């Protein structure tokens, strides 16, 4: 009789039932143990959509829901790809269940280093002050804090590893970090090939978050064709490859992901909240957290959006004048009162061969200087914020993250770069939004002057300028 106590299920609105191993032999680590660990449970207190939940009322999902979904996606990917990976590596790789366990744990832990407000915290705290990202911090956490538990994982829902096989936490750390140029020689080939599932055009991370974010924001209940995308994927000698029959599904996925960036992640009000939050973080940084998270891991494990927002909500009652003033500013944000409002919203795309760096719209300081030079003299000192968020459609050929994905043409029986496909080649390399924000109490004349100055510089208008709230 089947042992129904070995495995448990959770129900997910995107993937349906998601199985995980909950009972294992003594001395081993179950997936439940990691799911219930404080380092993972803290992700329940960090929103997946950093500040977009202030704009999209139903988008209250968390990093925890996402990493569980990514873990499930990892198993689906391994089930599809292991056979071809085995052929390409000529059998010189771990067993299927060992690869499955490794990829599941990497997917589950890929966001473990995130702080409050996710990528915003990377950009405004970790990177500028300590040279860290959530990926490098997460790699440290999983090796130093969770390493012993990970080495004890021996089975996943699909089955058990072969005798003598174990998970190497260093392998997980490698998978969840962005590759560096020419670092492939340091790792086994099978592991280098698996990296495409964590860094490439379609990964277990973005396969989940595109579906999840589209569903939870109300953008789409079925954002792209996951079944077709997986069905026509395999490993060739060159790497993760998609059959020509699946290229259309890949392009649809990429277009949907880009639309989410424009409609959700880069929504003009979301970015206005980010601009307000940026000023608060700058002025509150020393009060928010004691320093480098690597030196305060116990405190960082307790540091979430919940803890931060509860802390700052009390500052306005502080006896310290400086803290009290900051608290009053935080109270406004907690009441969804932001400092800035977009008066101009343009969209630019860059094709292969076009230089972004040669454009004024690649540098906020240069664009602001050019705008001020074209404003009437009495408006040149007006307070403004320039926002130039950039989304990469497909990795630049020179980036370390390129070279992960290929296509197969049955007419020739050969594998080619994806750029050889005409539809794929027509996709832009990058999209950049251009927003100009003024204080909320600005006058109509000020907004009109900004628009005229931007027109004079050459910022293109698009239909999308009229669509967001």
N, C-alpha and C positions, 0 to 999 in steps of 0.2 A: 504493500500500500504506500502511496506517495506520502512523504513527510510534509504535512502542511504547516508545520511549525518552523521549518527552515527558512521560509521565505515569507515576506510580508508585502502588502500592496499599499500604495497611496494613490489617490485619484487626483488627476491633474486636468484642468479644463482644456489644455492644449493637446496633451498626449494620451489622455485616458488613464488606464491603470499603469502605474510605474512600479515594477517589482524591485525589491532590494533584499539582501540576505540579512536575516535578523538573528539566526541561531547557528553557531559554529562550535567545533570541538574546543575543549579547554586549552588555553594557551594561545589561541588564534584571535584575530580581530574581525568582528562582523562589520558589514557596511552600516548597520544600525548604530554601532558604537561611534563611528565617525560622524554620521548624520546628527547624532545627539550630542556631540562634543561641543563645548562652549565656543570654540573657534568657528564652528559651522553655525551654531544656533545664533551667534551675534549677527549673522547675515539676515536674519528675520527682522532686524531693526535698522536695515539700510535699504532704502528704496532702490529698485532696479533703474528707475528713470530719474535719477538724481534730483531735479527740481520740476520735471514735467508733470508730476502728480499734483502740483499746485495749479496746473492749467487743465489737465484732463482728469476729472473727478473720479473716474473708475480705475485709473492707472495706479492703484495702490499696491501693486505686486512688489515683491522684494527680491534681493539678491539670492536669498535662500531658495525661493521657488525656481528661479532661473538656473542655479547650479544643479538642482535636482533634475530639471529638464535637460540640461546639458549632459549630465551623467547618463540619462536614458538615451539621448541621441548618440552618445559614444558607443553604446552597445549596438544600436541599430547600424551605425557606420561599420563597426568591426564585423558584424554578421555579414554585411555586404562585401567587404573589402578584403577580409583575411585570406581567402583562397588565392586571390591575385597577388597579394603581398607575399604569400608563401612561395608562389612561383617565381616572382621577381627576385626574391632573396635566396632562391634555391634551397629552401628549407632551413636556412641559417637564421632562425629567429625563434623566440619562445613559442609555446603552445598557444592555440587560439584563446583559451581561457585566461592564460597569463596576460596576453595582449589586451583582452577585454577588461580584465581587472585593472591593468595599468591605465588604460584610457578612461575608464570610469572614474578612477581616483583623480586623475589629472583634470577631468572635466568638473568633478565635484569641488576641487580645491583651486580652480583657476582664479577665482575672485576672493580667496580667503584674506588677501592683504588689503582689500578695499576699506577706506575710511568713510566717514559721513559724506554724503553727497557724491560718492563714487569718483568718477573721473575729475570732477571739479576739485576734489581734495588732492588728487595727484597734481593738478596744474597749479594750485594756489597754496599748497602746503608741502607735500612730500618732495616734489622735484626742485622747486626754487630754493628751498632752505636746507634740504638734506640729500639731494641728488638721488632720490628714490622714486620708484613707481609702485603701484599696487602689485605689479608682477614681481619685481625684485624683492619687495617686502614679503609677498606671499611665498616666494621660493625659500626665503629664510625661515618663515613660520613653519612651513610643511616639513622642512628638513630638521629643524632644531626642536620644534614643539610637538610635531606629529610623526616624526620619523619612525620611532619604535612601533607605534600603532600600524603604520602603513606596511612595515615589514611583516606584520602579522596577518595581513589580508591574504587569504589563500583561495577564496572563491567568490564568484559573482552569480547572479541568477542563472546564467547559461550553463555554468558548470565549475569544476574545480581545476586548479592548476596541476601540472604534472609534479610528481615528487621532486623535491629539491629546488623548485622554482620559487622565487620571492620577488616582491616589488622593491626596486631600488628608488628611494626618494629622490636621488639625484636625477633619475630619468624623468620623474614628474616635474622637477624644477626646470629641467631643460625644455620640456614640452610647453610649459605655461609661460615661458619668457620669449620675447621677440628674438629671433636669430640674429647673430652678429655675422658680419661678412666673413666668409671662409672659416666658419667654426664647425662645418660638417665633418671634417676629418677626425674630430675628437670623439665622435659617437659612432655606435654601430649603424650600419646602413638602414636596417629595419626601423630604428628609432628616428633617424633623419627623415625617412619617408613618412612615418607617422606624424611628424610635426606639421604636415599639411592639413591635418585634421584640427589643428589648434592655431595655425597661422597661414592663411591663404584666402582664396576667394569665398569658399564656403566651408565653414568649420563647425564643429559641434557646438561651439559658443554661439555664432551668429545664426545657425540654422534654428536654434531654439529661440533666441531673443527676437528675431524678426517675426516668427509666429506669435510669440507671447506678447510682445509689445503691440503688434497690430491688433490682436484680439482684445487685450485689456484696455486699449485706448478707444476701441470701437472703429478703428481704421478698416479692419478686414477680419472676417472669421476664418478665411482660408487664403492667406497672403500669397502663397506660391505652391507649386506642385512638388512637395517633398518626396513623394513616392517615386516620381519619375526621375528626379534628381539623383536619388540614391540608386535606383535600378540601373541607370546607365553610367555609373561611376565604377572605376576599377584602378588598380595600380599597373602601370606599364614600367618599362625600364627607366623612363624619365621621371616618373613620379605620379601623383594623383591625376588621373586622366578621365575625361568624360567623353563618351561616345557621341558622335555627331547627332544621334537621335535625342540626346539630352541637352544639347547646347541651348535650345529654346527655353527649357526649364531653368537653366543656369542664368540666362539673360533676364528672365522674368524675376528670378530671385534677386539679382543685382539691382534691377530697376525698383523693385519693392523696397529693398533696403535703402536705396537712395531717397525714395519718396518719404520713408519714415524719418530720415534725417531732415528733410525739408519741412515736413508737416508736423513732426513731433519734437525730435531732439533739438532742432534749430528753430523751433517756433519763436516768433518775435517776442511773445510775452515770456516764454521760458528763458530766453536770453536776457530779457530785461530783469527777471528775477536773479539770474546769474550775475548781472552787472551790480545789482544791489548787494547780493551776497558777497561779491568780490571785495567791495569796500568794507563790509562788516568783518570779513575774515582778516583783511589786512590790519584793521585796527584792533581786532580782538585776539589775534593769534596767540599771544603770550598767556592769555587767560583761558584759552580753550584746551590746551594740552601742554604737558611739561617740557616737551622737546622732541628729540629724535625717537620715533617709535621703536627702533632697534634697541634702544637703551631703556625703554619703558614698556616692554611687551605685555606685562601683566595689566598695566593701565590701558594699553591699546586694545586689549581684548574686551575691556569694558566700555570702550569709546565708540559710540554709534550715533546715528542721527537722533535716536530717542534720548540718549544721555545728553547730547549737546543741546538739543532744543529745550529739554527740561531745565538744564543749567541756565541757559541764557534767558529763559522766561522769568527767572527769579532776580536777574540783575537789576531791573528797574526799581527794586525795593532795597537795593544794597545801600549801606551807609557810606561806601566809598564813592565820591562824586564821579570819578572817571568811569567806574563800573556802572553806575546808575545811568549816565548819559548813553553809554553803549547799550544798556538794557532797554532804554526807550527806543533806540533805533531798531533793536531786534524785535521789540513788541510790534512795531509797524510791519516788519516783514512777516511775523507770525500772523498778523491780521491781513496778509496778502496786499499790503500797501507798498508798492515798489517806487523807487526814486525816479525811474526812467521810463520813457515811452518812445517807441519807434515812430519816427516821422518820415523815414524813407526806407524802402525795402527792395533791393534789387538782387538779381540772380545772374551769376556768370558761370559758364562752363569752359573748360580747357580741353582741347583735343590733343592727340599725340603730336608732338613737334612744336606746340605752342608754349612759349615761356611764361610761366606764372610770375616768375621773379621780376620780369621786365614790366609788369603791370603795377600801377599805383594801388590796385586793389589787393595786392599781396602784403601790404604793410600799413597798419593802422595809423602810425605816426605820419608817414608820408601822405596818406590820403587826408588826414585831418589838416595838415599844413596846406595842402592844395585847396581844400574846401574853404578854409579861413581866408586864403588869398583871393577867393572869388566872392566872398560875402561883402555886403555893404559895410562901410567903415564902422558904422555904429553897432554892428553885430559880430565883429570879428573876435570879440572876447567872450562870446556866449558859451556857456557850459555845454559840452557835448561828449558823447561816448561813441566811438567807432567800433563796430563788431564785424569781424570778417571770418565767421566759422567756415571751415573747409571740410568737405567730405571726399574721400578717395573712392572713386568708382572701382578702379582696378589698380593694383600696385604699379608704381613706376618701374620700368625695366631695370633701373639701377639700384632699387631699394633692396635691402636684405630680405624683405618679405616676398620678393618676386621669385619666379622660378619654381613655384609650388604646384601650379596647375597647367594641364595640357589637354589637347583634344585628339581623338582618334577618328580618322576618316576611313570608312569601310571600302570606299572605291579604290584606295591605294593600299590599304592595310597598314598605314603608317601613322605615327604619332607626330603631331605638329604643335607649335605654340598656339595658344588660343587666339592670338591676334591675327592668325591666318584666316579665321572665320570672318566673313564680311560683316555679319550683324554684330559680332562682338567688337570688331575693329571700329565700328561706328559709334560705340559708346564713348562718352568723354572719359578722360583720365581722371578728372577731378571736377567737383562743383564747389563754388564758393558763393556764399550769400554776402551781401553788403548791406549792413543796417547802420543808420545814423539815429542815435537816441538823444533826445533833449529832456530836460527836467519836465516833470508832469505839468507844471504851471506855465509852460511856454505859450507864446502867442501864435495865432495863425500866420502872422507875417514872418515870424522866425522859421516856421516849418516851410513856408513857401520859398523863403530865401535859400534854405538848405537844398530843396528840390532843384531850384534853378542852378545852384552852384554845382550840384552833382551832374545835372544834364550837361553843363558846360565842360565838365571834365571828361564826360563820355560814358558814364555808368548806364548800362542798358536797362530798360524796363522790361518786365515780363508779365504774363497773365497771372503768375503766382503772386504778384504784388497785391492782388485784390482778394486772395482766398483766405488768409489767416485772420483770426480774431484779434 
